[in-house]
Amino acid sequence: MENDFGYQRPELEVKELALKVRELELKVKDLELPLYKKLSFWTSLITILIAVLGIGLQSFLSSIRNEKAELKVEEAKKELTLSLARKDSAEKAIANAQRNLTELENKRLALLKDLDSLGRAFTEVTNDVAFDADPAQPTQSKERFKNIVTQTSDKISTILLRNSSEDLLKSSVLRIYHSRPLQTKANAINDLLSSRGVNTNYSLAPYDISDVNVNEIVYYNKPQLNYCLAVQSLLKQSGYGEFRIRLSSGANATTSFFKIYLVK
């Protein structure tokens, strides 16, 4: 029986079977080949290698990203530490500036008060001089005028000393000579003076001071007197009592320091 194309069906079936047999032979032959000669092996191997390389590359890139992230975190921590340090420094600077401003304001007020005191003192002198200019009582007027000038001079000296005492103390060069029982007190006074900028030290008197019966500050030349006054004022304010000031019996112009005799 023929089909639509004029061929006999058995012939087609034979050809189809022959092709299937050939296909099976090729498959068997391919199965008998070693793996390295098979195209499918190399295709699979390349696919696996690409996958492995992809995973490795992804891991490497991830590692790089992690390292960069850690570096950024460390940099951020350092920047935060520096920022906190700058903030702390700025706060300290502001606090110092506020303290300085307060000190300057206190000094300004003190100077205004002293200026007012000076003004009243000079007004008092002027009024009293005018009042005592009576020619009928020349002796009493002169004496009264002398007393007023002395009192006013003392007020002015006190005011000027108060405003310059810090500078005077920092410029003072002093030696403290004490009797043996007063070493502790001498040490305390030395610490006080040193804390205010005085160049000082203390020791047992290198010679007999048994004839000194009161605490004294002894100076050698007139320029040292103002330094003595500043030290005397500080000691009195600090509770160490009165220290008499006197000129040394061996006064000269070359001794660079003045001294304290601490005997009681």
Contacts in CASP RR format, 6 or more apart in sequence:
PFRMAT RR
TARGET T0000
AUTHOR 0000-0000-0000
METHOD contacts of the structure
MODEL  1
MENDFGYQRPELEVKELALKVRELELKVKDLELPLYKKLSFWTSLITILI
AVLGIGLQSFLSSIRNEKAELKVEEAKKELTLSLARKDSAEKAIANAQRN
LTELENKRLALLKDLDSLGRAFTEVTNDVAFDADPAQPTQSKERFKNIVT
QTSDKISTILLRNSSEDLLKSSVLRIYHSRPLQTKANAINDLLSSRGVNT
NYSLAPYDISDVNVNEIVYYNKPQLNYCLAVQSLLKQSGYGEFRIRLSSG
ANATTSFFKIYLVK
1 8 0 8 1.000
1 9 0 8 1.000
2 8 0 8 1.000
3 9 0 8 1.000
3 12 0 8 1.000
30 38 0 8 1.000
35 41 0 8 1.000
36 42 0 8 1.000
110 162 0 8 1.000
110 163 0 8 1.000
111 163 0 8 1.000
114 159 0 8 1.000
114 162 0 8 1.000
114 163 0 8 1.000
117 155 0 8 1.000
117 159 0 8 1.000
118 155 0 8 1.000
118 156 0 8 1.000
118 159 0 8 1.000
121 152 0 8 1.000
121 155 0 8 1.000
121 156 0 8 1.000
122 152 0 8 1.000
124 148 0 8 1.000
124 152 0 8 1.000
125 148 0 8 1.000
125 149 0 8 1.000
125 152 0 8 1.000
128 144 0 8 1.000
128 145 0 8 1.000
128 148 0 8 1.000
129 145 0 8 1.000
129 148 0 8 1.000
132 140 0 8 1.000
132 141 0 8 1.000
132 144 0 8 1.000
132 145 0 8 1.000
133 141 0 8 1.000
134 141 0 8 1.000
157 229 0 8 1.000
161 168 0 8 1.000
161 226 0 8 1.000
161 229 0 8 1.000
161 230 0 8 1.000
161 233 0 8 1.000
162 233 0 8 1.000
164 226 0 8 1.000
164 230 0 8 1.000
165 230 0 8 1.000
165 233 0 8 1.000
165 234 0 8 1.000
166 196 0 8 1.000
168 226 0 8 1.000
168 227 0 8 1.000
168 229 0 8 1.000
168 230 0 8 1.000
169 193 0 8 1.000
169 196 0 8 1.000
169 197 0 8 1.000
169 198 0 8 1.000
169 227 0 8 1.000
169 230 0 8 1.000
169 231 0 8 1.000
169 234 0 8 1.000
170 196 0 8 1.000
170 197 0 8 1.000
170 198 0 8 1.000
171 227 0 8 1.000
172 193 0 8 1.000
172 197 0 8 1.000
172 198 0 8 1.000
172 199 0 8 1.000
172 200 0 8 1.000
172 227 0 8 1.000
172 230 0 8 1.000
172 231 0 8 1.000
172 258 0 8 1.000
173 198 0 8 1.000
173 199 0 8 1.000
173 200 0 8 1.000
173 256 0 8 1.000
173 257 0 8 1.000
173 258 0 8 1.000
174 193 0 8 1.000
174 198 0 8 1.000
174 199 0 8 1.000
174 200 0 8 1.000
174 227 0 8 1.000
174 231 0 8 1.000
174 257 0 8 1.000
174 258 0 8 1.000
174 259 0 8 1.000
174 260 0 8 1.000
175 200 0 8 1.000
175 201 0 8 1.000
175 202 0 8 1.000
175 203 0 8 1.000
175 257 0 8 1.000
175 258 0 8 1.000
175 259 0 8 1.000
175 260 0 8 1.000
176 186 0 8 1.000
176 189 0 8 1.000
176 190 0 8 1.000
176 200 0 8 1.000
176 201 0 8 1.000
176 202 0 8 1.000
176 203 0 8 1.000
176 259 0 8 1.000
176 260 0 8 1.000
176 262 0 8 1.000
177 202 0 8 1.000
177 203 0 8 1.000
177 204 0 8 1.000
177 205 0 8 1.000
177 206 0 8 1.000
177 209 0 8 1.000
177 259 0 8 1.000
177 260 0 8 1.000
177 261 0 8 1.000
177 262 0 8 1.000
178 185 0 8 1.000
178 186 0 8 1.000
178 202 0 8 1.000
178 203 0 8 1.000
178 204 0 8 1.000
178 205 0 8 1.000
178 261 0 8 1.000
178 262 0 8 1.000
178 263 0 8 1.000
179 204 0 8 1.000
179 205 0 8 1.000
179 209 0 8 1.000
179 262 0 8 1.000
179 263 0 8 1.000
180 204 0 8 1.000
182 262 0 8 1.000
182 263 0 8 1.000
182 264 0 8 1.000
183 202 0 8 1.000
183 204 0 8 1.000
185 262 0 8 1.000
186 202 0 8 1.000
186 262 0 8 1.000
187 202 0 8 1.000
189 202 0 8 1.000
189 235 0 8 1.000
189 240 0 8 1.000
189 260 0 8 1.000
189 262 0 8 1.000
190 200 0 8 1.000
190 201 0 8 1.000
190 202 0 8 1.000
192 234 0 8 1.000
192 235 0 8 1.000
192 238 0 8 1.000
193 200 0 8 1.000
193 231 0 8 1.000
193 234 0 8 1.000
194 200 0 8 1.000
196 234 0 8 1.000
198 231 0 8 1.000
199 257 0 8 1.000
205 261 0 8 1.000
209 261 0 8 1.000
209 263 0 8 1.000
212 261 0 8 1.000
212 263 0 8 1.000
213 263 0 8 1.000
213 264 0 8 1.000
214 244 0 8 1.000
214 263 0 8 1.000
214 264 0 8 1.000
215 240 0 8 1.000
215 241 0 8 1.000
215 242 0 8 1.000
215 243 0 8 1.000
215 244 0 8 1.000
215 260 0 8 1.000
215 261 0 8 1.000
215 262 0 8 1.000
215 263 0 8 1.000
215 264 0 8 1.000
216 243 0 8 1.000
216 244 0 8 1.000
216 245 0 8 1.000
216 246 0 8 1.000
216 260 0 8 1.000
216 261 0 8 1.000
217 228 0 8 1.000
217 231 0 8 1.000
217 232 0 8 1.000
217 243 0 8 1.000
217 244 0 8 1.000
217 245 0 8 1.000
217 246 0 8 1.000
217 258 0 8 1.000
217 259 0 8 1.000
217 260 0 8 1.000
217 261 0 8 1.000
218 245 0 8 1.000
218 246 0 8 1.000
218 247 0 8 1.000
218 248 0 8 1.000
218 258 0 8 1.000
218 259 0 8 1.000
218 260 0 8 1.000
218 261 0 8 1.000
219 225 0 8 1.000
219 227 0 8 1.000
219 228 0 8 1.000
219 245 0 8 1.000
219 246 0 8 1.000
219 247 0 8 1.000
219 248 0 8 1.000
219 251 0 8 1.000
219 258 0 8 1.000
220 247 0 8 1.000
220 248 0 8 1.000
220 250 0 8 1.000
220 251 0 8 1.000
220 252 0 8 1.000
220 253 0 8 1.000
220 255 0 8 1.000
220 258 0 8 1.000
221 251 0 8 1.000
221 252 0 8 1.000
221 253 0 8 1.000
221 255 0 8 1.000
224 258 0 8 1.000
225 245 0 8 1.000
227 258 0 8 1.000
228 245 0 8 1.000
228 258 0 8 1.000
229 245 0 8 1.000
231 243 0 8 1.000
231 260 0 8 1.000
232 242 0 8 1.000
232 243 0 8 1.000
232 245 0 8 1.000
235 241 0 8 1.000
235 243 0 8 1.000
236 242 0 8 1.000
236 243 0 8 1.000
243 260 0 8 1.000
END
